[in-house]
Amino acid sequence: MKYVFGSIITLLLLIVVLYYTLGMWGVELPITSNDLGKIVITGFILLVTIVLLKVLLPFFFGNARRKHYDPDKGNVAKPKL
């Protein structure tokens, strides 16, 4: 999960740095600064959506097939029958 966050944030930072560096050199880009802001906002919405799905989905679907273990069987986990 941390790799997904790191890669999305790194990608957003690289896009912003690339945009301003090319603008500093006078290269015309097909996107404007408004489009760049929309890209960054979309990336953050994507991150928030990933976090919400990662946190909320186990509450709805996680307990149905979870194995329960008997703590009285010793150190090795033994599934309850």
PDB file of N, CA, C and O in Angstrom:
ATOM      1  N   MET A   1       0.821  -1.191   0.000  1.00  0.00           N
ATOM      2  CA  MET A   1       0.000   0.000   0.000  1.00  0.00           C
ATOM      3  C   MET A   1       0.863   1.252   0.000  1.00  0.00           C
ATOM      4  O   MET A   1       0.540   2.244  -0.654  1.00  0.00           O
ATOM      5  N   LYS A   2       1.980   1.194   0.752  1.00  0.00           N
ATOM      6  CA  LYS A   2       2.837   2.369   0.791  1.00  0.00           C
ATOM      7  C   LYS A   2       3.495   2.611  -0.564  1.00  0.00           C
ATOM      8  O   LYS A   2       3.817   3.751  -0.897  1.00  0.00           O
ATOM      9  N   TYR A   3       3.697   1.560  -1.345  1.00  0.00           N
ATOM     10  CA  TYR A   3       4.275   1.745  -2.671  1.00  0.00           C
ATOM     11  C   TYR A   3       3.297   2.445  -3.608  1.00  0.00           C
ATOM     12  O   TYR A   3       3.708   3.232  -4.461  1.00  0.00           O
ATOM     13  N   VAL A   4       2.009   2.162  -3.453  1.00  0.00           N
ATOM     14  CA  VAL A   4       0.994   2.832  -4.273  1.00  0.00           C
ATOM     15  C   VAL A   4       0.969   4.314  -3.949  1.00  0.00           C
ATOM     16  O   VAL A   4       0.967   5.154  -4.849  1.00  0.00           O
ATOM     17  N   PHE A   5       0.949   4.640  -2.635  1.00  0.00           N
ATOM     18  CA  PHE A   5       0.960   6.047  -2.235  1.00  0.00           C
ATOM     19  C   PHE A   5       2.224   6.743  -2.724  1.00  0.00           C
ATOM     20  O   PHE A   5       2.166   7.837  -3.286  1.00  0.00           O
ATOM     21  N   GLY A   6       3.354   6.101  -2.506  1.00  0.00           N
ATOM     22  CA  GLY A   6       4.622   6.704  -2.910  1.00  0.00           C
ATOM     23  C   GLY A   6       4.712   6.925  -4.401  1.00  0.00           C
ATOM     24  O   GLY A   6       5.208   7.960  -4.847  1.00  0.00           O
ATOM     25  N   SER A   7       4.238   5.964  -5.180  1.00  0.00           N
ATOM     26  CA  SER A   7       4.319   6.117  -6.631  1.00  0.00           C
ATOM     27  C   SER A   7       3.370   7.193  -7.139  1.00  0.00           C
ATOM     28  O   SER A   7       3.725   7.932  -8.058  1.00  0.00           O
ATOM     29  N   ILE A   8       2.163   7.302  -6.564  1.00  0.00           N
ATOM     30  CA  ILE A   8       1.229   8.339  -7.011  1.00  0.00           C
ATOM     31  C   ILE A   8       1.741   9.720  -6.635  1.00  0.00           C
ATOM     32  O   ILE A   8       1.690  10.640  -7.451  1.00  0.00           O
ATOM     33  N   ILE A   9       2.234   9.879  -5.411  1.00  0.00           N
ATOM     34  CA  ILE A   9       2.749  11.184  -4.988  1.00  0.00           C
ATOM     35  C   ILE A   9       3.991  11.550  -5.788  1.00  0.00           C
ATOM     36  O   ILE A   9       4.146  12.704  -6.186  1.00  0.00           O
ATOM     37  N   THR A  10       4.882  10.586  -6.033  1.00  0.00           N
ATOM     38  CA  THR A  10       6.069  10.850  -6.841  1.00  0.00           C
ATOM     39  C   THR A  10       5.688  11.244  -8.257  1.00  0.00           C
ATOM     40  O   THR A  10       6.277  12.166  -8.822  1.00  0.00           O
ATOM     41  N   LEU A  11       4.720  10.565  -8.834  1.00  0.00           N
ATOM     42  CA  LEU A  11       4.273  10.894 -10.181  1.00  0.00           C
ATOM     43  C   LEU A  11       3.691  12.301 -10.247  1.00  0.00           C
ATOM     44  O   LEU A  11       3.969  13.038 -11.192  1.00  0.00           O
ATOM     45  N   LEU A  12       2.889  12.682  -9.258  1.00  0.00           N
ATOM     46  CA  LEU A  12       2.327  14.034  -9.233  1.00  0.00           C
ATOM     47  C   LEU A  12       3.422  15.087  -9.104  1.00  0.00           C
ATOM     48  O   LEU A  12       3.382  16.115  -9.780  1.00  0.00           O
ATOM     49  N   LEU A  13       4.397  14.833  -8.235  1.00  0.00           N
ATOM     50  CA  LEU A  13       5.498  15.789  -8.076  1.00  0.00           C
ATOM     51  C   LEU A  13       6.328  15.911  -9.352  1.00  0.00           C
ATOM     52  O   LEU A  13       6.729  17.011  -9.732  1.00  0.00           O
ATOM     53  N   LEU A  14       6.584  14.787 -10.009  1.00  0.00           N
ATOM     54  CA  LEU A  14       7.345  14.836 -11.256  1.00  0.00           C
ATOM     55  C   LEU A  14       6.594  15.589 -12.351  1.00  0.00           C
ATOM     56  O   LEU A  14       7.208  16.310 -13.137  1.00  0.00           O
ATOM     57  N   ILE A  15       5.282  15.430 -12.409  1.00  0.00           N
ATOM     58  CA  ILE A  15       4.490  16.156 -13.403  1.00  0.00           C
ATOM     59  C   ILE A  15       4.564  17.652 -13.154  1.00  0.00           C
ATOM     60  O   ILE A  15       4.724  18.432 -14.092  1.00  0.00           O
ATOM     61  N   VAL A  16       4.449  18.059 -11.884  1.00  0.00           N
ATOM     62  CA  VAL A  16       4.497  19.487 -11.554  1.00  0.00           C
ATOM     63  C   VAL A  16       5.870  20.063 -11.865  1.00  0.00           C
ATOM     64  O   VAL A  16       5.972  21.133 -12.466  1.00  0.00           O
ATOM     65  N   VAL A  17       6.934  19.361 -11.461  1.00  0.00           N
ATOM     66  CA  VAL A  17       8.294  19.846 -11.728  1.00  0.00           C
ATOM     67  C   VAL A  17       8.556  19.898 -13.229  1.00  0.00           C
ATOM     68  O   VAL A  17       9.152  20.862 -13.711  1.00  0.00           O
ATOM     69  N   LEU A  18       8.133  18.899 -13.968  1.00  0.00           N
ATOM     70  CA  LEU A  18       8.314  18.886 -15.416  1.00  0.00           C
ATOM     71  C   LEU A  18       7.582  20.045 -16.077  1.00  0.00           C
ATOM     72  O   LEU A  18       8.116  20.683 -16.984  1.00  0.00           O
ATOM     73  N   TYR A  19       6.369  20.318 -15.627  1.00  0.00           N
ATOM     74  CA  TYR A  19       5.579  21.404 -16.211  1.00  0.00           C
ATOM     75  C   TYR A  19       6.275  22.749 -16.013  1.00  0.00           C
ATOM     76  O   TYR A  19       6.426  23.520 -16.961  1.00  0.00           O
ATOM     77  N   TYR A  20       6.698  23.027 -14.784  1.00  0.00           N
ATOM     78  CA  TYR A  20       7.315  24.325 -14.522  1.00  0.00           C
ATOM     79  C   TYR A  20       8.716  24.431 -15.112  1.00  0.00           C
ATOM     80  O   TYR A  20       9.135  25.523 -15.497  1.00  0.00           O
ATOM     81  N   THR A  21       9.450  23.326 -15.191  1.00  0.00           N
ATOM     82  CA  THR A  21      10.775  23.360 -15.811  1.00  0.00           C
ATOM     83  C   THR A  21      10.665  23.620 -17.310  1.00  0.00           C
ATOM     84  O   THR A  21      11.409  24.439 -17.850  1.00  0.00           O
ATOM     85  N   LEU A  22       9.759  22.942 -17.978  1.00  0.00           N
ATOM     86  CA  LEU A  22       9.584  23.180 -19.412  1.00  0.00           C
ATOM     87  C   LEU A  22       9.033  24.575 -19.672  1.00  0.00           C
ATOM     88  O   LEU A  22       9.393  25.205 -20.667  1.00  0.00           O
ATOM     89  N   GLY A  23       8.164  25.067 -18.794  1.00  0.00           N
ATOM     90  CA  GLY A  23       7.670  26.434 -18.929  1.00  0.00           C
ATOM     91  C   GLY A  23       8.773  27.456 -18.744  1.00  0.00           C
ATOM     92  O   GLY A  23       8.769  28.495 -19.404  1.00  0.00           O
ATOM     93  N   MET A  24       9.715  27.178 -17.860  1.00  0.00           N
ATOM     94  CA  MET A  24      10.844  28.077 -17.635  1.00  0.00           C
ATOM     95  C   MET A  24      11.738  28.145 -18.876  1.00  0.00           C
ATOM     96  O   MET A  24      12.315  29.194 -19.161  1.00  0.00           O
ATOM     97  N   TRP A  25      11.858  27.051 -19.608  1.00  0.00           N
ATOM     98  CA  TRP A  25      12.665  27.025 -20.814  1.00  0.00           C
ATOM     99  C   TRP A  25      11.916  27.552 -22.033  1.00  0.00           C
ATOM    100  O   TRP A  25      12.494  27.667 -23.114  1.00  0.00           O
ATOM    101  N   GLY A  26      10.657  27.867 -21.870  1.00  0.00           N
ATOM    102  CA  GLY A  26       9.882  28.429 -22.966  1.00  0.00           C
ATOM    103  C   GLY A  26       9.241  27.405 -23.879  1.00  0.00           C
ATOM    104  O   GLY A  26       8.828  27.746 -24.987  1.00  0.00           O
ATOM    105  N   VAL A  27       9.149  26.179 -23.451  1.00  0.00           N
ATOM    106  CA  VAL A  27       8.533  25.131 -24.258  1.00  0.00           C
ATOM    107  C   VAL A  27       7.019  25.247 -24.105  1.00  0.00           C
ATOM    108  O   VAL A  27       6.503  25.300 -22.989  1.00  0.00           O
ATOM    109  N   GLU A  28       6.316  25.286 -25.229  1.00  0.00           N
ATOM    110  CA  GLU A  28       4.853  25.355 -25.204  1.00  0.00           C
ATOM    111  C   GLU A  28       4.286  23.966 -24.926  1.00  0.00           C
ATOM    112  O   GLU A  28       4.630  22.993 -25.596  1.00  0.00           O
ATOM    113  N   LEU A  29       3.426  23.896 -23.940  1.00  0.00           N
ATOM    114  CA  LEU A  29       2.802  22.631 -23.578  1.00  0.00           C
ATOM    115  C   LEU A  29       1.316  22.677 -23.910  1.00  0.00           C
ATOM    116  O   LEU A  29       0.711  23.749 -23.887  1.00  0.00           O
ATOM    117  N   PRO A  30       0.724  21.531 -24.218  1.00  0.00           N
ATOM    118  CA  PRO A  30      -0.711  21.526 -24.541  1.00  0.00           C
ATOM    119  C   PRO A  30      -1.611  21.675 -23.317  1.00  0.00           C
ATOM    120  O   PRO A  30      -2.831  21.760 -23.463  1.00  0.00           O
ATOM    121  N   ILE A  31      -1.038  21.708 -22.117  1.00  0.00           N
ATOM    122  CA  ILE A  31      -1.850  21.884 -20.918  1.00  0.00           C
ATOM    123  C   ILE A  31      -1.512  23.218 -20.271  1.00  0.00           C
ATOM    124  O   ILE A  31      -0.408  23.737 -20.429  1.00  0.00           O
ATOM    125  N   THR A  32      -2.476  23.763 -19.542  1.00  0.00           N
ATOM    126  CA  THR A  32      -2.272  25.031 -18.848  1.00  0.00           C
ATOM    127  C   THR A  32      -2.082  24.760 -17.360  1.00  0.00           C
ATOM    128  O   THR A  32      -2.161  23.616 -16.912  1.00  0.00           O
ATOM    129  N   SER A  33      -1.834  25.813 -16.608  1.00  0.00           N
ATOM    130  CA  SER A  33      -1.670  25.632 -15.166  1.00  0.00           C
ATOM    131  C   SER A  33      -2.987  25.215 -14.513  1.00  0.00           C
ATOM    132  O   SER A  33      -2.981  24.535 -13.486  1.00  0.00           O
ATOM    133  N   ASN A  34      -4.115  25.617 -15.101  1.00  0.00           N
ATOM    134  CA  ASN A  34      -5.412  25.148 -14.589  1.00  0.00           C
ATOM    135  C   ASN A  34      -5.555  23.640 -14.767  1.00  0.00           C
ATOM    136  O   ASN A  34      -6.053  22.946 -13.880  1.00  0.00           O
ATOM    137  N   ASP A  35      -5.114  23.140 -15.922  1.00  0.00           N
ATOM    138  CA  ASP A  35      -5.150  21.695 -16.156  1.00  0.00           C
ATOM    139  C   ASP A  35      -4.228  20.964 -15.183  1.00  0.00           C
ATOM    140  O   ASP A  35      -4.554  19.877 -14.705  1.00  0.00           O
ATOM    141  N   LEU A  36      -3.078  21.567 -14.896  1.00  0.00           N
ATOM    142  CA  LEU A  36      -2.146  20.959 -13.955  1.00  0.00           C
ATOM    143  C   LEU A  36      -2.766  20.872 -12.560  1.00  0.00           C
ATOM    144  O   LEU A  36      -2.601  19.868 -11.866  1.00  0.00           O
ATOM    145  N   GLY A  37      -3.467  21.906 -12.157  1.00  0.00           N
ATOM    146  CA  GLY A  37      -4.159  21.879 -10.867  1.00  0.00           C
ATOM    147  C   GLY A  37      -5.216  20.795 -10.823  1.00  0.00           C
ATOM    148  O   GLY A  37      -5.393  20.133  -9.800  1.00  0.00           O
ATOM    149  N   LYS A  38      -5.922  20.609 -11.932  1.00  0.00           N
ATOM    150  CA  LYS A  38      -6.933  19.546 -11.996  1.00  0.00           C
ATOM    151  C   LYS A  38      -6.291  18.163 -11.908  1.00  0.00           C
ATOM    152  O   LYS A  38      -6.851  17.251 -11.302  1.00  0.00           O
ATOM    153  N   ILE A  39      -5.114  18.013 -12.515  1.00  0.00           N
ATOM    154  CA  ILE A  39      -4.402  16.738 -12.451  1.00  0.00           C
ATOM    155  C   ILE A  39      -4.002  16.423 -11.015  1.00  0.00           C
ATOM    156  O   ILE A  39      -4.162  15.294 -10.553  1.00  0.00           O
ATOM    157  N   VAL A  40      -3.480  17.426 -10.311  1.00  0.00           N
ATOM    158  CA  VAL A  40      -3.057  17.220  -8.922  1.00  0.00           C
ATOM    159  C   VAL A  40      -4.261  16.909  -8.032  1.00  0.00           C
ATOM    160  O   VAL A  40      -4.191  16.016  -7.188  1.00  0.00           O
ATOM    161  N   ILE A  41      -5.353  17.633  -8.212  1.00  0.00           N
ATOM    162  CA  ILE A  41      -6.562  17.376  -7.420  1.00  0.00           C
ATOM    163  C   ILE A  41      -7.098  15.973  -7.698  1.00  0.00           C
ATOM    164  O   ILE A  41      -7.531  15.281  -6.777  1.00  0.00           O
ATOM    165  N   THR A  42      -7.073  15.552  -8.959  1.00  0.00           N
ATOM    166  CA  THR A  42      -7.516  14.204  -9.312  1.00  0.00           C
ATOM    167  C   THR A  42      -6.636  13.149  -8.651  1.00  0.00           C
ATOM    168  O   THR A  42      -7.139  12.126  -8.187  1.00  0.00           O
ATOM    169  N   GLY A  43      -5.335  13.387  -8.604  1.00  0.00           N
ATOM    170  CA  GLY A  43      -4.427  12.452  -7.939  1.00  0.00           C
ATOM    171  C   GLY A  43      -4.721  12.324  -6.456  1.00  0.00           C
ATOM    172  O   GLY A  43      -4.706  11.221  -5.909  1.00  0.00           O
ATOM    173  N   PHE A  44      -4.991  13.453  -5.800  1.00  0.00           N
ATOM    174  CA  PHE A  44      -5.314  13.397  -4.375  1.00  0.00           C
ATOM    175  C   PHE A  44      -6.673  12.742  -4.134  1.00  0.00           C
ATOM    176  O   PHE A  44      -6.845  12.034  -3.142  1.00  0.00           O
ATOM    177  N   ILE A  45      -7.630  12.965  -5.018  1.00  0.00           N
ATOM    178  CA  ILE A  45      -8.920  12.277  -4.902  1.00  0.00           C
ATOM    179  C   ILE A  45      -8.722  10.771  -5.047  1.00  0.00           C
ATOM    180  O   ILE A  45      -9.360   9.985  -4.347  1.00  0.00           O
ATOM    181  N   LEU A  46      -7.840  10.377  -5.953  1.00  0.00           N
ATOM    182  CA  LEU A  46      -7.523   8.961  -6.126  1.00  0.00           C
ATOM    183  C   LEU A  46      -6.910   8.380  -4.855  1.00  0.00           C
ATOM    184  O   LEU A  46      -7.271   7.276  -4.448  1.00  0.00           O
ATOM    185  N   LEU A  47      -5.990   9.108  -4.223  1.00  0.00           N
ATOM    186  CA  LEU A  47      -5.388   8.634  -2.977  1.00  0.00           C
ATOM    187  C   LEU A  47      -6.419   8.490  -1.863  1.00  0.00           C
ATOM    188  O   LEU A  47      -6.410   7.499  -1.132  1.00  0.00           O
ATOM    189  N   VAL A  48      -7.303   9.471  -1.730  1.00  0.00           N
ATOM    190  CA  VAL A  48      -8.336   9.412  -0.692  1.00  0.00           C
ATOM    191  C   VAL A  48      -9.283   8.245  -0.951  1.00  0.00           C
ATOM    192  O   VAL A  48      -9.702   7.565  -0.014  1.00  0.00           O
ATOM    193  N   THR A  49      -9.622   8.011  -2.213  1.00  0.00           N
ATOM    194  CA  THR A  49     -10.494   6.889  -2.561  1.00  0.00           C
ATOM    195  C   THR A  49      -9.838   5.558  -2.220  1.00  0.00           C
ATOM    196  O   THR A  49     -10.501   4.653  -1.713  1.00  0.00           O
ATOM    197  N   ILE A  50      -8.546   5.429  -2.493  1.00  0.00           N
ATOM    198  CA  ILE A  50      -7.832   4.198  -2.164  1.00  0.00           C
ATOM    199  C   ILE A  50      -7.842   3.963  -0.661  1.00  0.00           C
ATOM    200  O   ILE A  50      -8.076   2.844  -0.205  1.00  0.00           O
ATOM    201  N   VAL A  51      -7.586   5.021   0.111  1.00  0.00           N
ATOM    202  CA  VAL A  51      -7.577   4.878   1.573  1.00  0.00           C
ATOM    203  C   VAL A  51      -8.955   4.479   2.083  1.00  0.00           C
ATOM    204  O   VAL A  51      -9.070   3.578   2.914  1.00  0.00           O
ATOM    205  N   LEU A  52      -9.996   5.137   1.597  1.00  0.00           N
ATOM    206  CA  LEU A  52     -11.343   4.810   2.058  1.00  0.00           C
ATOM    207  C   LEU A  52     -11.726   3.378   1.706  1.00  0.00           C
ATOM    208  O   LEU A  52     -12.318   2.675   2.525  1.00  0.00           O
ATOM    209  N   LEU A  53     -11.391   2.944   0.494  1.00  0.00           N
ATOM    210  CA  LEU A  53     -11.700   1.565   0.118  1.00  0.00           C
ATOM    211  C   LEU A  53     -10.906   0.579   0.960  1.00  0.00           C
ATOM    212  O   LEU A  53     -11.433  -0.456   1.369  1.00  0.00           O
ATOM    213  N   LYS A  54      -9.650   0.891   1.219  1.00  0.00           N
ATOM    214  CA  LYS A  54      -8.802   0.001   2.008  1.00  0.00           C
ATOM    215  C   LYS A  54      -9.287  -0.105   3.450  1.00  0.00           C
ATOM    216  O   LYS A  54      -9.154  -1.156   4.076  1.00  0.00           O
ATOM    217  N   VAL A  55      -9.846   0.980   3.974  1.00  0.00           N
ATOM    218  CA  VAL A  55     -10.309   0.983   5.362  1.00  0.00           C
ATOM    219  C   VAL A  55     -11.726   0.439   5.482  1.00  0.00           C
ATOM    220  O   VAL A  55     -12.006  -0.334   6.398  1.00  0.00           O
ATOM    221  N   LEU A  56     -12.618   0.820   4.588  1.00  0.00           N
ATOM    222  CA  LEU A  56     -14.033   0.487   4.744  1.00  0.00           C
ATOM    223  C   LEU A  56     -14.422  -0.898   4.232  1.00  0.00           C
ATOM    224  O   LEU A  56     -15.290  -1.541   4.822  1.00  0.00           O
ATOM    225  N   LEU A  57     -13.810  -1.370   3.163  1.00  0.00           N
ATOM    226  CA  LEU A  57     -14.216  -2.662   2.609  1.00  0.00           C
ATOM    227  C   LEU A  57     -14.017  -3.836   3.562  1.00  0.00           C
ATOM    228  O   LEU A  57     -14.872  -4.722   3.580  1.00  0.00           O
ATOM    229  N   PRO A  58     -12.954  -3.903   4.351  1.00  0.00           N
ATOM    230  CA  PRO A  58     -12.853  -5.029   5.293  1.00  0.00           C
ATOM    231  C   PRO A  58     -13.968  -5.062   6.334  1.00  0.00           C
ATOM    232  O   PRO A  58     -14.304  -6.135   6.834  1.00  0.00           O
ATOM    233  N   PHE A  59     -14.550  -3.909   6.672  1.00  0.00           N
ATOM    234  CA  PHE A  59     -15.653  -3.910   7.625  1.00  0.00           C
ATOM    235  C   PHE A  59     -16.896  -4.584   7.045  1.00  0.00           C
ATOM    236  O   PHE A  59     -17.678  -5.181   7.785  1.00  0.00           O
ATOM    237  N   PHE A  60     -17.081  -4.491   5.735  1.00  0.00           N
ATOM    238  CA  PHE A  60     -18.259  -5.080   5.117  1.00  0.00           C
ATOM    239  C   PHE A  60     -18.051  -6.524   4.691  1.00  0.00           C
ATOM    240  O   PHE A  60     -18.977  -7.332   4.771  1.00  0.00           O
ATOM    241  N   PHE A  61     -16.851  -6.860   4.239  1.00  0.00           N
ATOM    242  CA  PHE A  61     -16.635  -8.177   3.655  1.00  0.00           C
ATOM    243  C   PHE A  61     -15.563  -9.001   4.353  1.00  0.00           C
ATOM    244  O   PHE A  61     -15.341 -10.145   3.955  1.00  0.00           O
ATOM    245  N   GLY A  62     -14.900  -8.490   5.354  1.00  0.00           N
ATOM    246  CA  GLY A  62     -13.747  -9.174   5.933  1.00  0.00           C
ATOM    247  C   GLY A  62     -14.071 -10.290   6.902  1.00  0.00           C
ATOM    248  O   GLY A  62     -13.300 -11.246   6.987  1.00  0.00           O
ATOM    249  N   ASN A  63     -15.171 -10.223   7.639  1.00  0.00           N
ATOM    250  CA  ASN A  63     -15.423 -11.191   8.698  1.00  0.00           C
ATOM    251  C   ASN A  63     -16.106 -12.465   8.224  1.00  0.00           C
ATOM    252  O   ASN A  63     -16.187 -13.425   8.990  1.00  0.00           O
ATOM    253  N   ALA A  64     -16.587 -12.511   7.021  1.00  0.00           N
ATOM    254  CA  ALA A  64     -17.369 -13.661   6.561  1.00  0.00           C
ATOM    255  C   ALA A  64     -16.522 -14.926   6.459  1.00  0.00           C
ATOM    256  O   ALA A  64     -16.980 -15.997   6.858  1.00  0.00           O
ATOM    257  N   ARG A  65     -15.324 -14.832   5.946  1.00  0.00           N
ATOM    258  CA  ARG A  65     -14.509 -16.017   5.723  1.00  0.00           C
ATOM    259  C   ARG A  65     -13.248 -16.032   6.590  1.00  0.00           C
ATOM    260  O   ARG A  65     -12.317 -16.789   6.316  1.00  0.00           O
ATOM    261  N   ARG A  66     -13.217 -15.219   7.607  1.00  0.00           N
ATOM    262  CA  ARG A  66     -12.031 -15.155   8.460  1.00  0.00           C
ATOM    263  C   ARG A  66     -11.942 -16.419   9.311  1.00  0.00           C
ATOM    264  O   ARG A  66     -12.937 -16.865   9.884  1.00  0.00           O
ATOM    265  N   LYS A  67     -10.749 -16.987   9.386  1.00  0.00           N
ATOM    266  CA  LYS A  67     -10.542 -18.155  10.231  1.00  0.00           C
ATOM    267  C   LYS A  67     -10.387 -17.687  11.669  1.00  0.00           C
ATOM    268  O   LYS A  67      -9.673 -16.726  11.956  1.00  0.00           O
ATOM    269  N   HIS A  68     -11.063 -18.375  12.551  1.00  0.00           N
ATOM    270  CA  HIS A  68     -10.942 -18.085  13.972  1.00  0.00           C
ATOM    271  C   HIS A  68     -10.053 -19.158  14.592  1.00  0.00           C
ATOM    272  O   HIS A  68     -10.190 -20.344  14.295  1.00  0.00           O
ATOM    273  N   TYR A  69      -9.158 -18.729  15.442  1.00  0.00           N
ATOM    274  CA  TYR A  69      -8.205 -19.660  16.028  1.00  0.00           C
ATOM    275  C   TYR A  69      -8.481 -19.847  17.509  1.00  0.00           C
ATOM    276  O   TYR A  69      -8.934 -18.932  18.197  1.00  0.00           O
ATOM    277  N   ASP A  70      -8.199 -21.045  17.981  1.00  0.00           N
ATOM    278  CA  ASP A  70      -8.431 -21.398  19.379  1.00  0.00           C
ATOM    279  C   ASP A  70      -7.176 -21.056  20.186  1.00  0.00           C
ATOM    280  O   ASP A  70      -6.128 -21.664  19.972  1.00  0.00           O
ATOM    281  N   PRO A  71      -7.265 -20.090  21.113  1.00  0.00           N
ATOM    282  CA  PRO A  71      -6.070 -19.700  21.871  1.00  0.00           C
ATOM    283  C   PRO A  71      -5.669 -20.720  22.933  1.00  0.00           C
ATOM    284  O   PRO A  71      -4.584 -20.599  23.502  1.00  0.00           O
ATOM    285  N   ASP A  72      -6.504 -21.719  23.221  1.00  0.00           N
ATOM    286  CA  ASP A  72      -6.203 -22.692  24.273  1.00  0.00           C
ATOM    287  C   ASP A  72      -5.363 -23.863  23.786  1.00  0.00           C
ATOM    288  O   ASP A  72      -5.038 -24.739  24.587  1.00  0.00           O
ATOM    289  N   LYS A  73      -5.006 -23.917  22.539  1.00  0.00           N
ATOM    290  CA  LYS A  73      -4.285 -25.058  21.975  1.00  0.00           C
ATOM    291  C   LYS A  73      -2.767 -24.926  22.080  1.00  0.00           C
ATOM    292  O   LYS A  73      -2.057 -25.805  21.591  1.00  0.00           O
ATOM    293  N   GLY A  74      -2.245 -23.880  22.690  1.00  0.00           N
ATOM    294  CA  GLY A  74      -0.797 -23.741  22.816  1.00  0.00           C
ATOM    295  C   GLY A  74      -0.267 -22.614  21.943  1.00  0.00           C
ATOM    296  O   GLY A  74      -1.003 -21.718  21.530  1.00  0.00           O
ATOM    297  N   ASN A  75       1.043 -22.688  21.672  1.00  0.00           N
ATOM    298  CA  ASN A  75       1.697 -21.615  20.925  1.00  0.00           C
ATOM    299  C   ASN A  75       1.402 -21.648  19.431  1.00  0.00           C
ATOM    300  O   ASN A  75       1.368 -20.603  18.782  1.00  0.00           O
ATOM    301  N   VAL A  76       1.189 -22.832  18.886  1.00  0.00           N
ATOM    302  CA  VAL A  76       0.916 -22.945  17.461  1.00  0.00           C
ATOM    303  C   VAL A  76      -0.570 -22.698  17.231  1.00  0.00           C
ATOM    304  O   VAL A  76      -1.413 -23.291  17.903  1.00  0.00           O
ATOM    305  N   ALA A  77      -0.886 -21.835  16.295  1.00  0.00           N
ATOM    306  CA  ALA A  77      -2.291 -21.498  16.028  1.00  0.00           C
ATOM    307  C   ALA A  77      -2.997 -22.689  15.395  1.00  0.00           C
ATOM    308  O   ALA A  77      -2.581 -23.189  14.350  1.00  0.00           O
ATOM    309  N   LYS A  78      -4.057 -23.133  16.032  1.00  0.00           N
ATOM    310  CA  LYS A  78      -4.875 -24.234  15.518  1.00  0.00           C
ATOM    311  C   LYS A  78      -6.258 -23.690  15.197  1.00  0.00           C
ATOM    312  O   LYS A  78      -6.893 -23.083  16.059  1.00  0.00           O
ATOM    313  N   PRO A  79      -6.741 -23.897  13.967  1.00  0.00           N
ATOM    314  CA  PRO A  79      -8.070 -23.387  13.627  1.00  0.00           C
ATOM    315  C   PRO A  79      -9.162 -24.091  14.421  1.00  0.00           C
ATOM    316  O   PRO A  79      -9.069 -25.284  14.711  1.00  0.00           O
ATOM    317  N   LYS A  80     -10.196 -23.334  14.767  1.00  0.00           N
ATOM    318  CA  LYS A  80     -11.363 -23.923  15.427  1.00  0.00           C
ATOM    319  C   LYS A  80     -12.148 -24.726  14.408  1.00  0.00           C
ATOM    320  O   LYS A  80     -12.268 -24.326  13.250  1.00  0.00           O
ATOM    321  N   LEU A  81     -12.675 -25.841  14.830  1.00  0.00           N
ATOM    322  CA  LEU A  81     -13.465 -26.680  13.915  1.00  0.00           C
ATOM    323  C   LEU A  81     -14.924 -26.416  14.077  1.00  0.00           C
ATOM    324  O   LEU A  81     -15.742 -27.029  13.391  1.00  0.00           O
TER     325      LEU A  81
END
